[in-house]
Amino acid sequence: MADEQQTELTRAFSGMGGLGVDEAALVSAVARWRRQPEKRAQFRRSFPGFFSASAGAGAGIERCEDEFVAHLEDEFARLRDAAVMWAMHPWERDARWAHHVLMHHHHGYGAAAAALVEVACTRAADDLLGARRSYQALYHRSLEEDVAYRLVKDANANVSSNWLKSRFCEWTLACTPRARSSDELFWLQLLLGLVTAYRYEGDRVSEELAKEEAKALAAAVKSSASGKAKVVQDEQVVRVLTTRSKPQLRATFKIYKELQGKTLEEDFAGEPCLQEAVKCLDSPARYFSEVIHGAFKDGADKQAKAALTRVVVSRAEADMEEIKDAYAKQYGAKLVDVVAKNTHGHYKDALLAMIGK
């Protein structure tokens, strides 16, 4: 087999150089190598990292590494996941994403938990409410209940204990106590406020209120910088971010920048949950373009790569045109070109169809 053909098949088979698999190249190889086991043996020997001659030496085989099997399963699953999620009602889709985050990622804030902030802060009020109703129908518990479960440190938690007991007594009694750090409790408390929000959807904005709350946010950031407490521990910050309408928040963020000379997003850099919330509330198109870009970075983890499907599927019929504009402005390239270059096969075709040209 020529070096060029070998390289082409290796890229197609592994998902290297892009996400998904090139099904056409795989089928073509099956046809070309019919009754030619020596070709497959050559392919295995030239595929470092995925087939190991030394590991299978005792049996006289080039052993397929377990990590590669798992990797290939993930790559083949991308098209399936995109198709299934695209066919779902948006509320069910968001409910399933939220459940996945809560049930499978328990170790602090990260790329996976960002999906829950994303759903809470970028959906319209009725859509977030619909996702919460779908969550109950699917899992026989409320989304709020499962988030509250993560807020439990122990039966006599001191952090915000009065607030928790007054609002979630019946939930905490049913929860198994779990060890949590104080920092994690605070950001989970913020998360609970975000997922239960039902924001005003109108355009009315109070400039006086925006000035007042911009100053309150600035005071919280200043207090945090002095080492007194983290910003997420400030009740004013949590109240503003979880209750105000998006137009009102954008007015507040604008005044904050005028007062401080920096954006709130910049000043929240040390507290990722707050920073993600501000990004999603202030400029969702820019946020989504950053998530897409992150999926293609060298060293992107499993959650970052999976986010590409989540964003394209969920925003295809919402604000994809705005995302395409934001991507071009931020990265100087067309989103369709970047996706076409970094994905393979039918998965690539599906994403491009949803993005549109």
C-alpha positions in Angstrom: 0.0 0.0 0.0 1.4 3.4 -1.0 2.4 5.8 1.8 -0.3 8.3 0.8 -3.0 5.6 0.9 -1.7 4.4 4.3 -1.8 8.0 5.7 -5.3 8.6 4.3 -6.7 5.4 5.9 -4.9 6.0 9.2 -6.5 9.5 9.5 -9.9 8.1 8.5 -9.7 5.2 10.8 -8.5 7.1 13.9 -10.2 10.4 13.6 -6.7 12.0 13.7 -6.7 15.4 12.2 -10.4 15.8 12.8 -13.5 14.5 14.5 -15.6 11.7 13.2 -14.5 9.0 10.8 -14.3 8.9 7.0 -16.8 6.1 6.3 -16.1 6.1 2.6 -12.4 5.5 3.0 -13.1 2.7 5.4 -15.5 1.0 3.1 -13.1 1.5 0.2 -10.3 -0.3 2.1 -12.6 -3.2 3.0 -13.3 -3.6 -0.8 -9.7 -3.2 -1.8 -8.3 -5.6 0.8 -10.8 -8.4 0.3 -8.9 -11.7 1.0 -5.7 -9.8 1.5 -4.9 -10.3 5.2 -1.3 -9.2 4.6 -2.5 -5.7 3.8 -4.4 -5.4 7.1 -1.3 -6.8 8.9 0.8 -4.0 7.3 -1.8 -1.5 8.3 -1.6 -2.6 11.9 2.2 -2.6 12.0 2.3 1.0 10.7 -0.3 2.3 13.1 1.7 3.3 16.2 -0.1 3.9 19.5 -3.2 2.0 18.5 -1.8 -1.5 17.6 1.1 -2.9 19.6 3.3 -5.7 18.4 5.1 -6.0 21.7 1.9 -6.2 23.7 0.6 -9.0 21.6 4.0 -10.7 21.0 3.1 -13.7 23.2 0.1 -14.5 20.9 1.8 -13.6 17.7 -0.5 -10.6 17.0 -0.5 -6.9 16.8 -2.8 -6.1 19.7 -5.4 -3.4 19.4 -5.1 -1.2 22.4 -8.2 -0.8 24.6 -7.8 3.0 24.6 -8.0 3.0 20.8 -11.1 0.9 20.9 -12.8 3.4 23.2 -11.5 6.3 21.1 -12.9 4.8 17.9 -16.3 4.1 19.6 -16.4 7.8 20.5 -15.6 8.9 16.9 -18.3 6.6 15.4 -20.8 7.8 18.0 -20.5 11.5 17.0 -22.9 11.1 14.0 -25.3 9.0 16.0 -25.4 11.6 18.8 -25.9 14.5 16.4 -28.7 12.7 14.6 -30.5 11.6 17.8 -30.2 15.0 19.5 -31.3 16.8 16.4 -34.5 14.8 16.2 -35.4 15.4 19.9 -37.6 18.2 21.1 -35.3 21.0 22.3 -36.6 20.8 25.9 -35.9 17.1 26.1 -32.5 17.6 24.6 -31.6 20.2 27.2 -33.0 18.0 30.0 -30.8 15.1 28.9 -27.7 17.2 28.7 -28.3 18.6 32.2 -28.9 15.2 33.6 -25.7 13.9 32.0 -23.7 16.7 33.6 -25.2 16.2 37.0 -24.9 12.4 37.1 -21.5 11.9 35.5 -19.3 14.8 36.5 -18.9 15.2 40.2 -15.5 16.7 40.6 -15.8 20.4 40.6 -16.4 23.0 37.9 -15.1 22.1 34.5 -16.0 21.8 30.8 -18.8 19.4 31.5 -20.5 21.6 34.1 -20.2 24.5 31.7 -23.0 22.8 29.7 -25.4 23.3 32.6 -24.5 27.0 32.9 -24.9 27.2 29.1 -28.5 25.8 29.2 -29.5 27.9 32.1 -28.1 31.2 30.7 -28.7 31.1 26.9 -32.2 29.7 26.7 -35.4 31.9 26.7 -37.4 31.8 30.0 -40.1 29.5 28.6 -37.5 27.1 27.1 -35.6 26.8 30.4 -39.0 26.1 32.1 -39.8 23.5 29.4 -36.4 21.8 30.0 -37.2 21.6 33.7 -40.6 20.1 33.1 -39.0 17.6 30.7 -36.4 16.7 33.3 -39.2 15.8 35.7 -41.0 13.7 33.1 -37.8 11.8 32.2 -36.2 11.3 35.6 -39.1 11.5 38.1 -37.2 14.2 40.0 -36.9 17.9 39.4 -33.7 19.5 38.0 -33.7 21.7 41.1 -33.8 18.7 43.3 -30.7 17.1 41.7 -28.8 20.4 41.8 -29.8 20.8 45.5 -28.4 17.3 46.2 -25.0 18.5 45.0 -25.3 21.4 47.5 -25.3 19.1 50.5 -22.1 18.9 52.4 -23.4 17.2 55.4 -26.5 17.1 57.5 -25.4 20.1 59.6 -23.7 22.1 56.8 -22.7 25.6 58.0 -22.4 27.2 54.6 -25.6 29.0 53.8 -27.3 26.4 56.0 -30.3 28.6 57.0 -31.0 29.4 53.4 -30.7 25.8 52.3 -32.9 24.5 55.2 -35.6 27.0 54.6 -35.9 26.4 50.8 -34.8 22.8 50.4 -35.6 21.0 53.6 -37.6 18.3 52.0 -34.8 17.7 49.4 -31.8 17.7 51.8 -33.5 15.2 54.1 -33.7 12.7 51.2 -30.1 13.3 50.1 -27.1 11.2 51.1 -24.6 13.4 52.8 -21.6 14.1 50.6 -18.3 15.9 51.3 -18.0 19.2 49.5 -15.6 22.1 49.8 -17.0 25.6 50.7 -16.0 26.9 47.3 -17.9 24.2 45.5 -21.0 24.8 47.7 -21.0 28.5 46.7 -20.8 28.0 43.0 -23.4 25.2 43.2 -25.7 27.7 45.0 -25.2 30.1 42.1 -25.9 27.3 39.7 -29.2 26.5 41.4 -30.3 30.1 41.1 -29.5 30.1 37.4 -31.4 26.9 36.5 -34.5 28.1 38.5 -34.6 31.6 36.9 -37.6 32.8 35.0 -36.3 36.0 33.6 -38.4 39.0 32.2 -38.2 38.7 28.4 -39.1 42.3 27.5 -36.7 45.1 26.4 -37.4 47.6 29.3 -34.2 48.6 31.1 -33.6 50.9 34.1 -30.4 52.9 33.8 -30.5 53.9 37.4 -30.7 50.3 38.5 -27.9 49.3 36.1 -25.7 52.0 37.7 -26.6 50.9 41.2 -25.9 47.2 40.5 -22.7 47.9 38.5 -21.4 49.6 41.6 -22.4 46.6 43.8 -20.6 44.2 41.4 -17.5 46.4 41.5 -17.6 46.4 45.3 -17.8 42.6 45.4 -14.8 42.3 43.0 -12.8 44.8 45.1 -13.6 42.8 48.3 -12.5 39.6 46.6 -9.2 41.2 45.5 -8.5 42.1 49.1 -8.8 38.4 50.0 -11.9 38.8 52.2 -14.1 36.4 50.2 -14.6 35.1 46.7 -17.0 37.0 44.4 -19.4 34.1 44.2 -19.9 34.4 48.0 -21.5 37.8 47.6 -25.3 37.6 47.8 -25.7 40.7 45.7 -23.7 39.2 42.8 -25.8 36.0 42.9 -29.0 37.9 43.1 -28.2 40.1 40.1 -27.0 37.3 37.9 -29.9 35.0 38.7 -32.8 37.4 38.6 -32.3 40.3 36.2 -33.4 40.2 32.5 -30.7 39.9 29.9 -31.1 43.4 28.5 -30.9 44.8 32.1 -27.7 42.7 32.7 -26.1 44.0 29.5 -26.8 47.5 30.6 -25.2 46.8 33.9 -22.2 45.1 32.3 -21.7 48.1 30.1 -21.7 50.6 33.0 -19.4 48.3 34.9 -16.8 48.5 32.2 -17.2 52.3 32.0 -16.6 52.5 35.8 -13.8 50.0 36.1 -12.1 50.1 32.7 -12.4 46.3 32.4 -15.2 44.0 31.6 -16.9 42.0 34.3 -15.9 38.9 32.4 -12.2 39.8 32.8 -12.6 40.5 36.6 -14.3 37.2 37.0 -11.4 35.3 35.4 -10.5 33.5 38.6 -14.0 32.2 39.2 -15.0 30.1 36.1 -18.6 29.5 37.0 -19.3 33.3 37.2 -17.2 34.0 34.1 -19.2 31.4 32.1 -22.5 32.8 33.3 -21.5 36.4 32.3 -20.3 35.2 28.9 -23.6 33.3 28.2 -25.8 36.1 29.5 -23.9 39.0 27.8 -22.9 37.6 24.4 -24.1 34.0 23.7 -23.0 34.1 20.0 -19.4 34.9 21.1 -19.6 32.3 23.8 -20.7 29.6 21.4 -18.0 30.5 18.9 -15.4 30.1 21.6 -16.8 26.7 22.5 -16.7 25.5 18.9 -13.1 26.8 18.5 -12.1 25.0 21.7 -13.3 21.7 20.2 -10.6 21.9 17.6 -7.7 22.9 19.8 -4.7 20.6 20.2 -5.2 18.7 23.4 -9.0 19.3 23.6 -10.5 16.8 26.0 -13.5 14.6 25.5 -16.0 17.2 26.9 -14.6 20.0 24.7 -14.9 17.8 21.6 -18.5 16.7 22.5 -19.4 20.4 22.9 -19.2 20.8 19.1 -22.2 18.6 18.6 -24.1 20.2 21.5 -23.6 23.7 20.2 -24.3 23.0 16.5 -27.4 20.9 17.1 -28.9 23.3 19.7 -28.2 26.5 17.9 -28.8 25.4 14.3 -32.3 26.9 14.3 -31.7 29.6 16.9 -28.8 32.0 16.4 -26.4 30.1 14.1 -26.0 33.1 11.8 -24.9 35.3 14.7 -22.5 32.6 15.8 -21.0 32.4 12.3 -20.5 36.2 12.3 -19.0 36.1 15.8 -16.6 33.3 14.8 -15.4 35.2 11.7 -14.8 38.3 13.8 -12.9 36.5 16.6 -10.9 34.0 14.5 -10.7 35.5 11.0 -12.1 32.4 9.3 -15.5 31.1 8.1 -17.1 28.6 10.5 -18.1 26.3 7.7 -14.5 26.1 6.4 -13.1 25.4 9.8 -15.7 22.6 10.5 -15.1 21.1 7.0 -11.4 21.0 7.6 -11.5 19.5 11.1 -14.2 16.8 10.8 -14.7 13.7 8.8 -17.3 11.7 6.9 -21.0 11.8 7.5 -20.5 13.6 10.8 -18.9 16.5 8.8 -21.8 16.4 6.3 -24.4 16.5 9.1 -22.7 19.5 10.9 -22.4 21.5 7.7 -26.0 20.8 6.9 -27.1 22.2 10.3 -24.7 25.2 10.1 -25.7 26.1 6.6 -23.7 28.0 4.1 
